[in-house]
Amino acid sequence: MAVMYISDETPIRDVVLMPDHRHEARDDSVFDEPTFRKHASLGYDVEVTPVDEKLAGRIRTACDPAHHNRGEAVELRSTLYAFVRYNAPREQLYRWDPDQRLQELMVLSRLVHPASISFEFAARVIGDPFSDESKIVAGPVKGLGSHAWVVDPKRNWLAPSHVPALAELFEAFQKRKAAMSPRVRRAM
């Protein structure tokens, strides 16, 4: 790989993937439910979007522990959707979600519908995400937040029908965040 020149025009995105857990529901009817087929804006440069599986595979590989599944292993994991933040802050170039906008969105999404989305596959993508020359920097893939659980795992992901409520809640939170007490902001 060549040395990458990062200019002010180089796209920088923060991404968090929602693994496809539908097979764990043990109910084939979940495959009949609508999934994300197009981008849905949530405001503030954030979208919930379907993911190109090649890009998702590169993100998962970047987030996996060193030497995990390297070699001839067949990739069986898939992604249901992703939260993507376009125009991510540049001040800390290699730090995922430095102003915590995606982290706040993930918390709020669980209020709309319980989902097991976590930081396990969170990354910063520097450059054209569909180019093999882009740089993918893993986010906080270990420790607190790297896994999430729900009480009822039969349907633990968002559907397109949840987007309007999530967008409204995210907008309200962003507008009121500055007025919240530091203790409430930390709880998010």
Secondary structure, DSSP 8 states (H G I E B T S, - for coil): -------TTS-EEEEEEEE--GGGG--GGGGGS----S-EEEETTEEEE---HHHHHHHHHHHS-TTTT-SS------EEEEEEESS---TTTTSSSTT-HHHHHHHHHHHHS-----GGGEEEEES-TTSTTSEEEE-S-SSTTS----S-GGG-S--GGGHHHHHHHHHHHHHHGGGS-HHHHHH-
